[in-house]
Amino acid sequence: MVFESFSALWSMDGHGSYVWFCYGISALVLLALVMAPARRRRLTEQRIRAVLRREQSAQRSEG
C-alpha cells in the first residue's frame, strides 16, 4: 500500500481515524503488558524487603 502524501496516509480514504485509533489502543495494550510484570516485580521485592526488615528487627529485640 503506497500513499501519495503524508495526508493521504493519515486519512486513509476516510478510514484513518479508525485505523490510527486501533494502532494507538494496540500500542497502549502492548505497553501495559510489558510494564505490568516489571511493576509487579518491583512491588514484590519491596514487600520481601519489608518482611526481612521486620524479621531482622524482631531477632534483634529478642537477642
N, CA, C and O atoms as a Tripos MOL2 file, in Angstrom:
@<TRIPOS>MOLECULE
protein
  252   251    63     0     0
PROTEIN
NO_CHARGES

@<TRIPOS>ATOM
      1 N           0.8400   -1.1620    0.0000 N.3       1 MET1
      2 CA          0.0000    0.0000    0.0000 C.3       1 MET1
      3 C           0.8960    1.2390    0.0000 C.2       1 MET1
      4 O           1.6230    1.4820    0.9630 O.2       1 MET1
      5 N           0.8440    1.9970   -1.0450 N.am      2 VAL2
      6 CA          1.6630    3.1920   -1.2020 C.3       2 VAL2
      7 C           0.7390    4.4060   -1.2090 C.2       2 VAL2
      8 O          -0.2850    4.4220   -1.8920 O.2       2 VAL2
      9 N           1.1230    5.4250   -0.4320 N.am      3 PHE3
     10 CA          0.3160    6.6390   -0.3600 C.3       3 PHE3
     11 C           1.0450    7.7630   -1.0740 C.2       3 PHE3
     12 O           2.2740    7.8200   -1.0670 O.2       3 PHE3
     13 N           0.2900    8.6480   -1.6840 N.am      4 GLU4
     14 CA          0.8660    9.7460   -2.4560 C.3       4 GLU4
     15 C           1.4560   10.8280   -1.5580 C.2       4 GLU4
     16 O           2.4020   11.5100   -1.9500 O.2       4 GLU4
     17 N           0.9060   10.9880   -0.3620 N.am      5 SER5
     18 CA          1.4060   12.0260    0.5360 C.3       5 SER5
     19 C           1.1530   11.5960    1.9840 C.2       5 SER5
     20 O           0.4760   10.6030    2.2530 O.2       5 SER5
     21 N           1.7110   12.3670    2.8860 N.am      6 PHE6
     22 CA          1.5120   12.0790    4.3030 C.3       6 PHE6
     23 C           0.0460   12.2540    4.6940 C.2       6 PHE6
     24 O          -0.4720   11.4900    5.5090 O.2       6 PHE6
     25 N          -0.6240   13.2480    4.1230 N.am      7 SER7
     26 CA         -2.0380   13.4530    4.4520 C.3       7 SER7
     27 C          -2.8960   12.2880    3.9470 C.2       7 SER7
     28 O          -3.8930   11.9320    4.5750 O.2       7 SER7
     29 N          -2.5060   11.6980    2.8140 N.am      8 ALA8
     30 CA         -3.2320   10.5270    2.3130 C.3       8 ALA8
     31 C          -3.0160    9.3420    3.2510 C.2       8 ALA8
     32 O          -3.9350    8.5620    3.5030 O.2       8 ALA8
     33 N          -1.7960    9.2160    3.7650 N.am      9 LEU9
     34 CA         -1.5110    8.1600    4.7420 C.3       9 LEU9
     35 C          -2.3340    8.3860    6.0040 C.2       9 LEU9
     36 O          -2.9060    7.4520    6.5650 O.2       9 LEU9
     37 N          -2.3840    9.6290    6.4340 N.am     10 TRP10
     38 CA         -3.1010    9.9590    7.6630 C.3      10 TRP10
     39 C          -4.6070    9.7260    7.5250 C.2      10 TRP10
     40 O          -5.2370    9.2250    8.4560 O.2      10 TRP10
     41 N          -5.1840   10.0780    6.3890 N.am     11 SER11
     42 CA         -6.6420    9.9540    6.2300 C.3      11 SER11
     43 C          -7.0730    8.5630    5.7710 C.2      11 SER11
     44 O          -8.1690    8.1220    6.1170 O.2      11 SER11
     45 N          -6.2490    7.8670    5.0080 N.am     12 MET12
     46 CA         -6.5400    6.5140    4.5270 C.3      12 MET12
     47 C          -7.9500    6.3960    3.9430 C.2      12 MET12
     48 O          -8.7330    5.5310    4.3350 O.2      12 MET12
     49 N          -8.2480    7.2720    3.0130 N.am     13 ASP13
     50 CA         -9.5510    7.2840    2.3310 C.3      13 ASP13
     51 C         -10.7290    7.3350    3.2960 C.2      13 ASP13
     52 O         -11.7470    6.6790    3.0740 O.2      13 ASP13
     53 N         -10.5940    8.1080    4.3560 N.am     14 GLY14
     54 CA        -11.6860    8.2740    5.3100 C.3      14 GLY14
     55 C         -11.6730    7.2850    6.4590 C.2      14 GLY14
     56 O         -12.4790    7.4050    7.3820 O.2      14 GLY14
     57 N         -10.7830    6.3160    6.4240 N.am     15 HIS15
     58 CA        -10.7140    5.3030    7.4720 C.3      15 HIS15
     59 C          -9.5660    5.5590    8.4530 C.2      15 HIS15
     60 O          -9.3570    4.7800    9.3830 O.2      15 HIS15
     61 N          -8.8440    6.6190    8.2490 N.am     16 GLY16
     62 CA         -7.6500    6.8990    9.0390 C.3      16 GLY16
     63 C          -7.9080    7.0220   10.5270 C.2      16 GLY16
     64 O          -7.1300    6.5150   11.3350 O.2      16 GLY16
     65 N          -8.9970    7.6930   10.9020 N.am     17 SER17
     66 CA         -9.2530    7.8680   12.3360 C.3      17 SER17
     67 C          -9.4700    6.5170   13.0130 C.2      17 SER17
     68 O          -9.0030    6.3150   14.1340 O.2      17 SER17
     69 N         -10.1570    5.6060   12.3700 N.am     18 TYR18
     70 CA        -10.3660    4.2660   12.9260 C.3      18 TYR18
     71 C          -9.0500    3.4920   12.9960 C.2      18 TYR18
     72 O          -8.7280    2.8820   14.0150 O.2      18 TYR18
     73 N          -8.3040    3.5270   11.9060 N.am     19 VAL19
     74 CA         -7.0500    2.7760   11.8390 C.3      19 VAL19
     75 C          -6.0670    3.2800   12.8790 C.2      19 VAL19
     76 O          -5.4910    2.4790   13.6150 O.2      19 VAL19
     77 N          -5.8580    4.5960   12.9570 N.am     20 TRP20
     78 CA         -4.8800    5.1430   13.8980 C.3      20 TRP20
     79 C          -5.3400    4.9810   15.3420 C.2      20 TRP20
     80 O          -4.5180    4.8030   16.2410 O.2      20 TRP20
     81 N          -6.6470    5.0410   15.5660 N.am     21 PHE21
     82 CA         -7.1650    4.7780   16.9120 C.3      21 PHE21
     83 C          -6.8450    3.3440   17.3260 C.2      21 PHE21
     84 O          -6.4270    3.1030   18.4590 O.2      21 PHE21
     85 N          -7.0350    2.4050   16.4270 N.am     22 CYS22
     86 CA         -6.7310    0.9970   16.7200 C.3      22 CYS22
     87 C          -5.2440    0.7850   16.9600 C.2      22 CYS22
     88 O          -4.8600    0.0380   17.8600 O.2      22 CYS22
     89 N          -4.4060    1.4370   16.1630 N.am     23 TYR23
     90 CA         -2.9610    1.3570   16.4000 C.3      23 TYR23
     91 C          -2.6110    1.9180   17.7770 C.2      23 TYR23
     92 O          -1.7910    1.3420   18.4920 O.2      23 TYR23
     93 N          -3.2150    3.0180   18.1430 N.am     24 GLY24
     94 CA         -2.9470    3.6270   19.4460 C.3      24 GLY24
     95 C          -3.3650    2.7280   20.6070 C.2      24 GLY24
     96 O          -2.6180    2.5580   21.5710 O.2      24 GLY24
     97 N          -4.5510    2.1620   20.5080 N.am     25 ILE25
     98 CA         -5.0300    1.2530   21.5560 C.3      25 ILE25
     99 C          -4.1260    0.0320   21.6450 C.2      25 ILE25
    100 O          -3.7960   -0.4220   22.7400 O.2      25 ILE25
    101 N          -3.7270   -0.4940   20.5030 N.am     26 SER26
    102 CA         -2.8400   -1.6630   20.4920 C.3      26 SER26
    103 C          -1.5010   -1.3320   21.1430 C.2      26 SER26
    104 O          -0.9660   -2.1380   21.9040 O.2      26 SER26
    105 N          -0.9640   -0.1640   20.8520 N.am     27 ALA27
    106 CA          0.3050    0.2490   21.4500 C.3      27 ALA27
    107 C           0.1700    0.3810   22.9640 C.2      27 ALA27
    108 O           1.0670   -0.0220   23.7040 O.2      27 ALA27
    109 N          -0.9470    0.9430   23.4290 N.am     28 LEU28
    110 CA         -1.1690    1.0790   24.8750 C.3      28 LEU28
    111 C          -1.2780   -0.2860   25.5540 C.2      28 LEU28
    112 O          -0.7310   -0.4930   26.6370 O.2      28 LEU28
    113 N          -1.9790   -1.2020   24.9190 N.am     29 VAL29
    114 CA         -2.1200   -2.5490   25.4900 C.3      29 VAL29
    115 C          -0.7660   -3.2440   25.5550 C.2      29 VAL29
    116 O          -0.4270   -3.8490   26.5720 O.2      29 VAL29
    117 N           0.0100   -3.1610   24.4740 N.am     30 LEU30
    118 CA          1.3320   -3.7820   24.4740 C.3      30 LEU30
    119 C           2.2390   -3.1530   25.5220 C.2      30 LEU30
    120 O           2.9970   -3.8600   26.1860 O.2      30 LEU30
    121 N           2.1760   -1.8520   25.6780 N.am     31 LEU31
    122 CA          2.9680   -1.1660   26.6990 C.3      31 LEU31
    123 C           2.5710   -1.6290   28.0940 C.2      31 LEU31
    124 O           3.4340   -1.8650   28.9390 O.2      31 LEU31
    125 N           1.2870   -1.7590   28.3370 N.am     32 ALA32
    126 CA          0.8120   -2.2400   29.6360 C.3      32 ALA32
    127 C           1.2620   -3.6720   29.8920 C.2      32 ALA32
    128 O           1.6220   -4.0200   31.0170 O.2      32 ALA32
    129 N           1.2430   -4.5050   28.8540 N.am     33 LEU33
    130 CA          1.6770   -5.8910   29.0080 C.3      33 LEU33
    131 C           3.1720   -5.9950   29.3080 C.2      33 LEU33
    132 O           3.6110   -6.9430   29.9580 O.2      33 LEU33
    133 N           3.9400   -5.0390   28.8440 N.am     34 VAL34
    134 CA          5.3710   -5.0280   29.1240 C.3      34 VAL34
    135 C           5.6430   -4.4590   30.5150 C.2      34 VAL34
    136 O           6.5040   -4.9580   31.2390 O.2      34 VAL34
    137 N           4.9130   -3.4250   30.8770 N.am     35 MET35
    138 CA          5.1940   -2.7280   32.1370 C.3      35 MET35
    139 C           4.6100   -3.4270   33.3600 C.2      35 MET35
    140 O           5.1760   -3.3120   34.4470 O.2      35 MET35
    141 N           3.5180   -4.1330   33.2240 N.am     36 ALA36
    142 CA          2.8550   -4.7570   34.3730 C.3      36 ALA36
    143 C           3.7520   -5.7480   35.1170 C.2      36 ALA36
    144 O           3.8210   -5.6820   36.3450 O.2      36 ALA36
    145 N           4.4350   -6.6560   34.4340 N.am     37 PRO37
    146 CA          5.3060   -7.5740   35.1760 C.3      37 PRO37
    147 C           6.4600   -6.8640   35.8840 C.2      37 PRO37
    148 O           6.8510   -7.2640   36.9810 O.2      37 PRO37
    149 N           7.0000   -5.8290   35.2720 N.am     38 ALA38
    150 CA          8.0800   -5.0770   35.9120 C.3      38 ALA38
    151 C           7.5750   -4.3930   37.1750 C.2      38 ALA38
    152 O           8.2580   -4.3950   38.2000 O.2      38 ALA38
    153 N           6.4010   -3.8150   37.1070 N.am     39 ARG39
    154 CA          5.8140   -3.1600   38.2880 C.3      39 ARG39
    155 C           5.5210   -4.1840   39.3740 C.2      39 ARG39
    156 O           5.7960   -3.9510   40.5510 O.2      39 ARG39
    157 N           4.9610   -5.3180   38.9700 N.am     40 ARG40
    158 CA          4.6470   -6.3800   39.9280 C.3      40 ARG40
    159 C           5.9190   -6.8840   40.6140 C.2      40 ARG40
    160 O           5.9260   -7.1260   41.8210 O.2      40 ARG40
    161 N           6.9840   -7.0380   39.8420 N.am     41 ARG41
    162 CA          8.2520   -7.4950   40.4120 C.3      41 ARG41
    163 C           8.7860   -6.4870   41.4170 C.2      41 ARG41
    164 O           9.2330   -6.8660   42.4990 O.2      41 ARG41
    165 N           8.7440   -5.2040   41.0690 N.am     42 ARG42
    166 CA          9.2380   -4.1660   41.9770 C.3      42 ARG42
    167 C           8.4360   -4.1600   43.2790 C.2      42 ARG42
    168 O           9.0160   -4.0550   44.3600 O.2      42 ARG42
    169 N           7.1260   -4.2710   43.1880 N.am     43 LEU43
    170 CA          6.2910   -4.2910   44.3900 C.3      43 LEU43
    171 C           6.5670   -5.5340   45.2370 C.2      43 LEU43
    172 O           6.5890   -5.4580   46.4650 O.2      43 LEU43
    173 N           6.7750   -6.6670   44.5860 N.am     44 THR44
    174 CA          7.0800   -7.9060   45.3090 C.3      44 THR44
    175 C           8.4180   -7.7810   46.0250 C.2      44 THR44
    176 O           8.5480   -8.2070   47.1730 O.2      44 THR44
    177 N           9.4100   -7.2040   45.3610 N.am     45 GLU45
    178 CA         10.7100   -7.0070   46.0040 C.3      45 GLU45
    179 C          10.5940   -6.0750   47.2080 C.2      45 GLU45
    180 O          11.2340   -6.3100   48.2330 O.2      45 GLU45
    181 N           9.7910   -5.0290   47.0960 N.am     46 GLN46
    182 CA          9.5910   -4.1170   48.2220 C.3      46 GLN46
    183 C           8.9440   -4.8450   49.3970 C.2      46 GLN46
    184 O           9.3340   -4.6400   50.5460 O.2      46 GLN46
    185 N           7.9640   -5.6890   49.1140 N.am     47 ARG47
    186 CA          7.3050   -6.4430   50.1840 C.3      47 ARG47
    187 C           8.2750   -7.4060   50.8620 C.2      47 ARG47
    188 O           8.2740   -7.5440   52.0850 O.2      47 ARG47
    189 N           9.1010   -8.0680   50.0570 N.am     48 ILE48
    190 CA         10.0800   -9.0040   50.6220 C.3      48 ILE48
    191 C          11.0740   -8.2530   51.5030 C.2      48 ILE48
    192 O          11.4110   -8.7220   52.5910 O.2      48 ILE48
    193 N          11.5470   -7.0930   51.0460 N.am     49 ARG49
    194 CA         12.4720   -6.2980   51.8660 C.3      49 ARG49
    195 C          11.8240   -5.8780   53.1790 C.2      49 ARG49
    196 O          12.4750   -5.8900   54.2240 O.2      49 ARG49
    197 N          10.5580   -5.5100   53.1330 N.am     50 ALA50
    198 CA          9.8570   -5.1040   54.3530 C.3      50 ALA50
    199 C           9.7440   -6.2720   55.3250 C.2      50 ALA50
    200 O           9.9450   -6.1010   56.5280 O.2      50 ALA50
    201 N           9.4290   -7.4410   54.8170 N.am     51 VAL51
    202 CA          9.3320   -8.6260   55.6740 C.3      51 VAL51
    203 C          10.6930   -8.9390   56.2840 C.2      51 VAL51
    204 O          10.7770   -9.2330   57.4770 O.2      51 VAL51
    205 N          11.7570   -8.8800   55.4920 N.am     52 LEU52
    206 CA         13.0960   -9.1520   56.0030 C.3      52 LEU52
    207 C          13.5020   -8.1390   57.0730 C.2      52 LEU52
    208 O          14.1200   -8.5090   58.0710 O.2      52 LEU52
    209 N          13.1600   -6.8690   56.8730 N.am     53 ARG53
    210 CA         13.4670   -5.8480   57.8900 C.3      53 ARG53
    211 C          12.7390   -6.1370   59.1930 C.2      53 ARG53
    212 O          13.3130   -6.0270   60.2760 O.2      53 ARG53
    213 N          11.4480   -6.5140   59.0750 N.am     54 ARG54
    214 CA         10.6800   -6.8350   60.2800 C.3      54 ARG54
    215 C          11.2720   -8.0350   61.0070 C.2      54 ARG54
    216 O          11.3770   -8.0340   62.2330 O.2      54 ARG54
    217 N          11.6610   -9.0640   60.2480 N.am     55 GLU55
    218 CA         12.2500  -10.2490   60.8680 C.3      55 GLU55
    219 C          13.5800   -9.9210   61.5360 C.2      55 GLU55
    220 O          13.8700  -10.4300   62.6190 O.2      55 GLU55
    221 N          14.3840   -9.0830   60.9070 N.am     56 GLN56
    222 CA         15.6700   -8.7120   61.4900 C.3      56 GLN56
    223 C          15.4790   -7.8890   62.7560 C.2      56 GLN56
    224 O          16.1980   -8.0840   63.7360 O.2      56 GLN56
    225 N          14.5260   -6.9820   62.7440 N.am     57 SER57
    226 CA         14.2950   -6.1790   63.9380 C.3      57 SER57
    227 C          13.7110   -7.0340   65.0730 C.2      57 SER57
    228 O          13.9870   -6.7850   66.2460 O.2      57 SER57
    229 N          12.9140   -8.0300   64.7200 N.am     58 ALA58
    230 CA         12.3760   -8.9280   65.7390 C.3      58 ALA58
    231 C          13.4910   -9.7800   66.3380 C.2      58 ALA58
    232 O          13.4880  -10.0380   67.5420 O.2      58 ALA58
    233 N          14.4290  -10.2140   65.5290 N.am     59 GLN59
    234 CA         15.5610  -11.0020   66.0270 C.3      59 GLN59
    235 C          16.4510  -10.1700   66.9300 C.2      59 GLN59
    236 O          16.9590  -10.6730   67.9320 O.2      59 GLN59
    237 N          16.6440   -8.9110   66.5930 N.am     60 ARG60
    238 CA         17.4740   -8.0180   67.4200 C.3      60 ARG60
    239 C          16.8280   -7.7600   68.7680 C.2      60 ARG60
    240 O          17.5090   -7.6890   69.7920 O.2      60 ARG60
    241 N          15.5110   -7.6210   68.7630 N.am     61 SER61
    242 CA         14.8240   -7.3320   70.0280 C.3      61 SER61
    243 C          14.7800   -8.5630   70.9400 C.2      61 SER61
    244 O          14.7220   -8.4310   72.1620 O.2      61 SER61
    245 N          14.8080   -9.7570   70.3400 N.am     62 GLU62
    246 CA         14.8020  -10.9930   71.1410 C.3      62 GLU62
    247 C          16.1840  -11.2580   71.7460 C.2      62 GLU62
    248 O          16.2900  -11.7240   72.8800 O.2      62 GLU62
    249 N          17.2180  -10.9660   70.9990 N.am     63 GLY63
    250 CA         18.5480  -11.3770   71.4250 C.3      63 GLY63
    251 C          19.3910  -10.2980   71.8770 C.2      63 GLY63
    252 O          20.5370  -10.5290   72.2610 O.2      63 GLY63
@<TRIPOS>BOND
     1     1     2 1
     2     2     3 1
     3     3     4 2
     4     3     5 am
     5     5     6 1
     6     6     7 1
     7     7     8 2
     8     7     9 am
     9     9    10 1
    10    10    11 1
    11    11    12 2
    12    11    13 am
    13    13    14 1
    14    14    15 1
    15    15    16 2
    16    15    17 am
    17    17    18 1
    18    18    19 1
    19    19    20 2
    20    19    21 am
    21    21    22 1
    22    22    23 1
    23    23    24 2
    24    23    25 am
    25    25    26 1
    26    26    27 1
    27    27    28 2
    28    27    29 am
    29    29    30 1
    30    30    31 1
    31    31    32 2
    32    31    33 am
    33    33    34 1
    34    34    35 1
    35    35    36 2
    36    35    37 am
    37    37    38 1
    38    38    39 1
    39    39    40 2
    40    39    41 am
    41    41    42 1
    42    42    43 1
    43    43    44 2
    44    43    45 am
    45    45    46 1
    46    46    47 1
    47    47    48 2
    48    47    49 am
    49    49    50 1
    50    50    51 1
    51    51    52 2
    52    51    53 am
    53    53    54 1
    54    54    55 1
    55    55    56 2
    56    55    57 am
    57    57    58 1
    58    58    59 1
    59    59    60 2
    60    59    61 am
    61    61    62 1
    62    62    63 1
    63    63    64 2
    64    63    65 am
    65    65    66 1
    66    66    67 1
    67    67    68 2
    68    67    69 am
    69    69    70 1
    70    70    71 1
    71    71    72 2
    72    71    73 am
    73    73    74 1
    74    74    75 1
    75    75    76 2
    76    75    77 am
    77    77    78 1
    78    78    79 1
    79    79    80 2
    80    79    81 am
    81    81    82 1
    82    82    83 1
    83    83    84 2
    84    83    85 am
    85    85    86 1
    86    86    87 1
    87    87    88 2
    88    87    89 am
    89    89    90 1
    90    90    91 1
    91    91    92 2
    92    91    93 am
    93    93    94 1
    94    94    95 1
    95    95    96 2
    96    95    97 am
    97    97    98 1
    98    98    99 1
    99    99   100 2
   100    99   101 am
   101   101   102 1
   102   102   103 1
   103   103   104 2
   104   103   105 am
   105   105   106 1
   106   106   107 1
   107   107   108 2
   108   107   109 am
   109   109   110 1
   110   110   111 1
   111   111   112 2
   112   111   113 am
   113   113   114 1
   114   114   115 1
   115   115   116 2
   116   115   117 am
   117   117   118 1
   118   118   119 1
   119   119   120 2
   120   119   121 am
   121   121   122 1
   122   122   123 1
   123   123   124 2
   124   123   125 am
   125   125   126 1
   126   126   127 1
   127   127   128 2
   128   127   129 am
   129   129   130 1
   130   130   131 1
   131   131   132 2
   132   131   133 am
   133   133   134 1
   134   134   135 1
   135   135   136 2
   136   135   137 am
   137   137   138 1
   138   138   139 1
   139   139   140 2
   140   139   141 am
   141   141   142 1
   142   142   143 1
   143   143   144 2
   144   143   145 am
   145   145   146 1
   146   146   147 1
   147   147   148 2
   148   147   149 am
   149   149   150 1
   150   150   151 1
   151   151   152 2
   152   151   153 am
   153   153   154 1
   154   154   155 1
   155   155   156 2
   156   155   157 am
   157   157   158 1
   158   158   159 1
   159   159   160 2
   160   159   161 am
   161   161   162 1
   162   162   163 1
   163   163   164 2
   164   163   165 am
   165   165   166 1
   166   166   167 1
   167   167   168 2
   168   167   169 am
   169   169   170 1
   170   170   171 1
   171   171   172 2
   172   171   173 am
   173   173   174 1
   174   174   175 1
   175   175   176 2
   176   175   177 am
   177   177   178 1
   178   178   179 1
   179   179   180 2
   180   179   181 am
   181   181   182 1
   182   182   183 1
   183   183   184 2
   184   183   185 am
   185   185   186 1
   186   186   187 1
   187   187   188 2
   188   187   189 am
   189   189   190 1
   190   190   191 1
   191   191   192 2
   192   191   193 am
   193   193   194 1
   194   194   195 1
   195   195   196 2
   196   195   197 am
   197   197   198 1
   198   198   199 1
   199   199   200 2
   200   199   201 am
   201   201   202 1
   202   202   203 1
   203   203   204 2
   204   203   205 am
   205   205   206 1
   206   206   207 1
   207   207   208 2
   208   207   209 am
   209   209   210 1
   210   210   211 1
   211   211   212 2
   212   211   213 am
   213   213   214 1
   214   214   215 1
   215   215   216 2
   216   215   217 am
   217   217   218 1
   218   218   219 1
   219   219   220 2
   220   219   221 am
   221   221   222 1
   222   222   223 1
   223   223   224 2
   224   223   225 am
   225   225   226 1
   226   226   227 1
   227   227   228 2
   228   227   229 am
   229   229   230 1
   230   230   231 1
   231   231   232 2
   232   231   233 am
   233   233   234 1
   234   234   235 1
   235   235   236 2
   236   235   237 am
   237   237   238 1
   238   238   239 1
   239   239   240 2
   240   239   241 am
   241   241   242 1
   242   242   243 1
   243   243   244 2
   244   243   245 am
   245   245   246 1
   246   246   247 1
   247   247   248 2
   248   247   249 am
   249   249   250 1
   250   250   251 1
   251   251   252 2
@<TRIPOS>SUBSTRUCTURE
     1 MET1         2 RESIDUE 1 A MET
     2 VAL2         6 RESIDUE 1 A VAL
     3 PHE3        10 RESIDUE 1 A PHE
     4 GLU4        14 RESIDUE 1 A GLU
     5 SER5        18 RESIDUE 1 A SER
     6 PHE6        22 RESIDUE 1 A PHE
     7 SER7        26 RESIDUE 1 A SER
     8 ALA8        30 RESIDUE 1 A ALA
     9 LEU9        34 RESIDUE 1 A LEU
    10 TRP10       38 RESIDUE 1 A TRP
    11 SER11       42 RESIDUE 1 A SER
    12 MET12       46 RESIDUE 1 A MET
    13 ASP13       50 RESIDUE 1 A ASP
    14 GLY14       54 RESIDUE 1 A GLY
    15 HIS15       58 RESIDUE 1 A HIS
    16 GLY16       62 RESIDUE 1 A GLY
    17 SER17       66 RESIDUE 1 A SER
    18 TYR18       70 RESIDUE 1 A TYR
    19 VAL19       74 RESIDUE 1 A VAL
    20 TRP20       78 RESIDUE 1 A TRP
    21 PHE21       82 RESIDUE 1 A PHE
    22 CYS22       86 RESIDUE 1 A CYS
    23 TYR23       90 RESIDUE 1 A TYR
    24 GLY24       94 RESIDUE 1 A GLY
    25 ILE25       98 RESIDUE 1 A ILE
    26 SER26      102 RESIDUE 1 A SER
    27 ALA27      106 RESIDUE 1 A ALA
    28 LEU28      110 RESIDUE 1 A LEU
    29 VAL29      114 RESIDUE 1 A VAL
    30 LEU30      118 RESIDUE 1 A LEU
    31 LEU31      122 RESIDUE 1 A LEU
    32 ALA32      126 RESIDUE 1 A ALA
    33 LEU33      130 RESIDUE 1 A LEU
    34 VAL34      134 RESIDUE 1 A VAL
    35 MET35      138 RESIDUE 1 A MET
    36 ALA36      142 RESIDUE 1 A ALA
    37 PRO37      146 RESIDUE 1 A PRO
    38 ALA38      150 RESIDUE 1 A ALA
    39 ARG39      154 RESIDUE 1 A ARG
    40 ARG40      158 RESIDUE 1 A ARG
    41 ARG41      162 RESIDUE 1 A ARG
    42 ARG42      166 RESIDUE 1 A ARG
    43 LEU43      170 RESIDUE 1 A LEU
    44 THR44      174 RESIDUE 1 A THR
    45 GLU45      178 RESIDUE 1 A GLU
    46 GLN46      182 RESIDUE 1 A GLN
    47 ARG47      186 RESIDUE 1 A ARG
    48 ILE48      190 RESIDUE 1 A ILE
    49 ARG49      194 RESIDUE 1 A ARG
    50 ALA50      198 RESIDUE 1 A ALA
    51 VAL51      202 RESIDUE 1 A VAL
    52 LEU52      206 RESIDUE 1 A LEU
    53 ARG53      210 RESIDUE 1 A ARG
    54 ARG54      214 RESIDUE 1 A ARG
    55 GLU55      218 RESIDUE 1 A GLU
    56 GLN56      222 RESIDUE 1 A GLN
    57 SER57      226 RESIDUE 1 A SER
    58 ALA58      230 RESIDUE 1 A ALA
    59 GLN59      234 RESIDUE 1 A GLN
    60 ARG60      238 RESIDUE 1 A ARG
    61 SER61      242 RESIDUE 1 A SER
    62 GLU62      246 RESIDUE 1 A GLU
    63 GLY63      250 RESIDUE 1 A GLY
